[in-house]
Amino acid sequence: LTVGGATVDLRRGHVPAPYVNTCTGCGENDLSYGPHEEGYSPEDEAAYAEREARTAAQAHAETCRAMPAPQER
């Protein structure tokens, strides 16, 4: 959640980007991928991508605080 009240929503995407973050304030999208390396099961790749997506969403919310979305009336 940004100071301006916008959220950075995390939702399941489609392969090859299993997670998509979307800021409801500025509209920026970020795609998170699994490591796609040998030795990772599909479940491990999904868990990795989710951790990366959550980290990216939090980082974006922190940098977007100074730029809250204008309120529509």
Z-matrix of the N, CA and C atoms (Angstrom, degrees):
N
C 1 1.454
C 2 1.525 1 108.56
N 3 1.322 2 116.79 1 129.01
C 4 1.460 3 120.83 2 177.23
C 5 1.523 4 109.64 3 -85.74
N 6 1.323 5 116.45 4 162.95
C 7 1.461 6 120.72 5 178.94
C 8 1.525 7 110.35 6 -60.30
N 9 1.327 8 116.98 7 -32.80
C 10 1.456 9 121.09 8 -179.95
C 11 1.515 10 113.69 9 -74.49
N 12 1.328 11 117.61 10 -3.14
C 13 1.453 12 120.74 11 177.71
C 14 1.516 13 114.29 12 95.59
N 15 1.331 14 118.23 13 -2.20
C 16 1.460 15 120.64 14 177.78
C 17 1.525 16 108.96 15 -77.26
N 18 1.304 17 115.60 16 157.59
C 19 1.464 18 120.31 17 175.71
C 20 1.517 19 109.79 18 -115.13
N 21 1.311 20 115.37 19 156.93
C 22 1.458 21 120.92 20 170.01
C 23 1.519 22 104.75 21 -110.15
N 24 1.316 23 115.40 22 103.14
C 25 1.453 24 121.68 23 -173.49
C 26 1.521 25 110.75 24 -83.92
N 27 1.311 26 116.09 25 135.65
C 28 1.455 27 123.96 26 178.57
C 29 1.520 28 107.42 27 -108.93
N 30 1.327 29 116.51 28 124.05
C 31 1.464 30 118.92 29 178.17
C 32 1.520 31 109.88 30 -139.73
N 33 1.306 32 114.41 31 157.90
C 34 1.459 33 120.01 32 177.98
C 35 1.514 34 108.85 33 -68.67
N 36 1.316 35 115.47 34 135.27
C 37 1.463 36 121.77 35 175.86
C 38 1.512 37 109.54 36 -104.27
N 39 1.302 38 115.41 37 -151.64
C 40 1.459 39 122.34 38 177.92
C 41 1.519 40 108.33 39 -122.37
N 42 1.306 41 116.13 40 156.31
C 43 1.463 42 120.61 41 178.17
C 44 1.521 43 107.17 42 -59.63
N 45 1.314 44 121.07 43 135.87
C 46 1.457 45 126.93 44 14.19
C 47 1.525 46 113.81 45 -92.91
N 48 1.326 47 120.49 46 -0.08
C 49 1.471 48 121.87 47 179.45
C 50 1.520 49 108.58 48 -110.55
N 51 1.341 50 116.96 49 94.06
C 52 1.458 51 118.04 50 -174.52
C 53 1.526 52 115.53 51 -69.39
N 54 1.341 53 118.64 52 -14.31
C 55 1.463 54 120.61 53 179.17
C 56 1.518 55 110.49 54 -133.65
N 57 1.332 56 114.99 55 143.37
C 58 1.458 57 122.54 56 177.87
C 59 1.529 58 107.90 57 -129.60
N 60 1.325 59 116.66 58 128.88
C 61 1.471 60 122.08 59 173.97
C 62 1.520 61 107.10 60 -103.51
N 63 1.315 62 117.25 61 134.16
C 64 1.451 63 121.29 62 176.64
C 65 1.522 64 109.19 63 -131.24
N 66 1.325 65 116.18 64 125.14
C 67 1.459 66 121.43 65 177.06
C 68 1.516 67 108.33 66 -84.23
N 69 1.342 68 116.24 67 124.42
C 70 1.460 69 120.08 68 -179.91
C 71 1.530 70 111.61 69 -80.16
N 72 1.336 71 116.53 70 -4.52
C 73 1.457 72 120.17 71 176.56
C 74 1.523 73 111.65 72 -90.16
N 75 1.332 74 116.53 73 -60.71
C 76 1.468 75 120.22 74 -175.64
C 77 1.520 76 112.72 75 -100.07
N 78 1.325 77 117.47 76 -11.95
C 79 1.457 78 120.95 77 177.75
C 80 1.523 79 115.46 78 85.15
N 81 1.318 80 117.94 79 2.69
C 82 1.466 81 119.77 80 -179.02
C 83 1.525 82 110.42 81 -65.52
N 84 1.335 83 115.35 82 138.92
C 85 1.465 84 122.47 83 175.72
C 86 1.518 85 109.38 84 -112.12
N 87 1.313 86 116.63 85 145.32
C 88 1.460 87 122.42 86 176.35
C 89 1.518 88 107.29 87 -135.60
N 90 1.320 89 116.27 88 132.65
C 91 1.460 90 121.59 89 179.32
C 92 1.519 91 109.25 90 -103.19
N 93 1.321 92 117.47 91 138.69
C 94 1.465 93 122.11 92 178.17
C 95 1.520 94 109.26 93 -118.53
N 96 1.310 95 114.12 94 132.87
C 97 1.457 96 121.84 95 -176.89
C 98 1.512 97 110.15 96 -115.55
N 99 1.336 98 116.84 97 158.60
C 100 1.462 99 121.71 98 170.85
C 101 1.518 100 108.77 99 -78.01
N 102 1.327 101 117.64 100 174.68
C 103 1.456 102 121.05 101 -176.39
C 104 1.527 103 113.84 102 -72.78
N 105 1.318 104 119.07 103 -21.12
C 106 1.477 105 123.76 104 -179.71
C 107 1.528 106 112.03 105 47.78
N 108 1.304 107 115.74 106 49.19
C 109 1.462 108 121.22 107 177.54
C 110 1.518 109 109.06 108 -122.05
N 111 1.300 110 115.83 109 156.22
C 112 1.461 111 119.73 110 176.43
C 113 1.517 112 110.06 111 -60.00
N 114 1.304 113 115.14 112 145.33
C 115 1.459 114 120.01 113 177.89
C 116 1.520 115 113.98 114 95.78
N 117 1.320 116 117.06 115 -10.50
C 118 1.470 117 120.39 116 177.79
C 119 1.524 118 109.03 117 -99.06
N 120 1.316 119 116.13 118 127.92
C 121 1.466 120 119.93 119 174.36
C 122 1.527 121 108.01 120 -77.47
N 123 1.325 122 118.25 121 164.58
C 124 1.468 123 119.62 122 175.58
C 125 1.532 124 112.39 123 -56.70
N 126 1.327 125 116.76 124 -35.48
C 127 1.467 126 120.31 125 178.97
C 128 1.526 127 110.84 126 -67.56
N 129 1.359 128 116.36 127 -40.56
C 130 1.462 129 120.54 128 177.66
C 131 1.526 130 110.71 129 -64.37
N 132 1.339 131 116.62 130 -41.11
C 133 1.463 132 120.24 131 178.95
C 134 1.523 133 110.65 132 -63.32
N 135 1.335 134 117.14 133 -41.44
C 136 1.463 135 120.97 134 179.38
C 137 1.526 136 110.92 135 -64.43
N 138 1.333 137 117.12 136 -42.38
C 139 1.463 138 120.86 137 179.39
C 140 1.533 139 110.55 138 -64.70
N 141 1.321 140 116.34 139 -41.34
C 142 1.471 141 121.47 140 177.58
C 143 1.529 142 109.98 141 -61.06
N 144 1.338 143 116.53 142 -47.78
C 145 1.460 144 121.07 143 -179.50
C 146 1.518 145 111.44 144 -62.13
N 147 1.332 146 117.51 145 -38.61
C 148 1.463 147 120.31 146 178.77
C 149 1.527 148 110.96 147 -64.63
N 150 1.337 149 117.29 148 -43.40
C 151 1.476 150 120.30 149 177.90
C 152 1.528 151 110.11 150 -61.07
N 153 1.331 152 116.80 151 -44.55
C 154 1.460 153 120.69 152 179.30
C 155 1.527 154 110.91 153 -62.95
N 156 1.323 155 117.14 154 -40.52
C 157 1.462 156 121.54 155 -179.86
C 158 1.523 157 111.35 156 -65.01
N 159 1.320 158 117.26 157 -42.99
C 160 1.470 159 120.85 158 179.09
C 161 1.526 160 110.87 159 -64.22
N 162 1.324 161 116.75 160 -41.59
C 163 1.460 162 121.12 161 178.17
C 164 1.527 163 110.52 162 -62.90
N 165 1.335 164 116.64 163 -44.70
C 166 1.468 165 120.76 164 -179.69
C 167 1.526 166 111.13 165 -65.87
N 168 1.342 167 117.62 166 -39.21
C 169 1.470 168 120.98 167 179.43
C 170 1.526 169 110.59 168 -63.68
N 171 1.329 170 116.35 169 -43.43
C 172 1.464 171 119.88 170 179.44
C 173 1.522 172 110.99 171 -64.87
N 174 1.329 173 116.58 172 -43.21
C 175 1.469 174 120.48 173 179.59
C 176 1.525 175 110.91 174 -61.96
N 177 1.324 176 116.83 175 -40.80
C 178 1.465 177 119.35 176 179.03
C 179 1.526 178 110.69 177 -66.04
N 180 1.324 179 117.01 178 -44.00
C 181 1.473 180 120.20 179 179.84
C 182 1.526 181 110.67 180 -58.85
N 183 1.324 182 117.04 181 -37.74
C 184 1.462 183 120.38 182 178.90
C 185 1.519 184 112.23 183 -67.42
N 186 1.320 185 118.49 184 -37.70
C 187 1.471 186 120.57 185 -178.60
C 188 1.517 187 112.04 186 -83.42
N 189 1.306 188 118.63 187 -19.73
C 190 1.462 189 122.05 188 -178.18
C 191 1.533 190 111.30 189 -88.20
N 192 1.304 191 118.37 190 -3.08
C 193 1.474 192 121.42 191 -177.06
C 194 1.517 193 112.62 192 -60.15
N 195 1.286 194 117.75 193 -36.05
C 196 1.455 195 120.32 194 -177.67
C 197 1.516 196 112.89 195 -77.70
N 198 1.325 197 116.36 196 -7.69
C 199 1.455 198 120.77 197 -176.98
C 200 1.531 199 110.92 198 -125.62
N 201 1.321 200 117.44 199 65.22
C 202 1.478 201 117.62 200 -178.84
C 203 1.518 202 111.49 201 -66.40
N 204 1.303 203 115.56 202 149.63
C 205 1.463 204 120.79 203 178.54
C 206 1.517 205 109.85 204 -68.32
N 207 1.346 206 117.34 205 141.32
C 208 1.466 207 118.84 206 176.89
C 209 1.529 208 110.50 207 -66.20
N 210 1.295 209 116.74 208 147.03
C 211 1.451 210 121.89 209 178.86
C 212 1.523 211 109.84 210 -81.32
N 213 1.345 212 115.95 211 128.30
C 214 1.462 213 119.71 212 175.90
C 215 1.503 214 109.92 213 -88.57
N 216 1.319 215 116.65 214 143.11
C 217 1.474 216 120.87 215 -179.06
C 218 1.480 217 110.21 216 -120.19
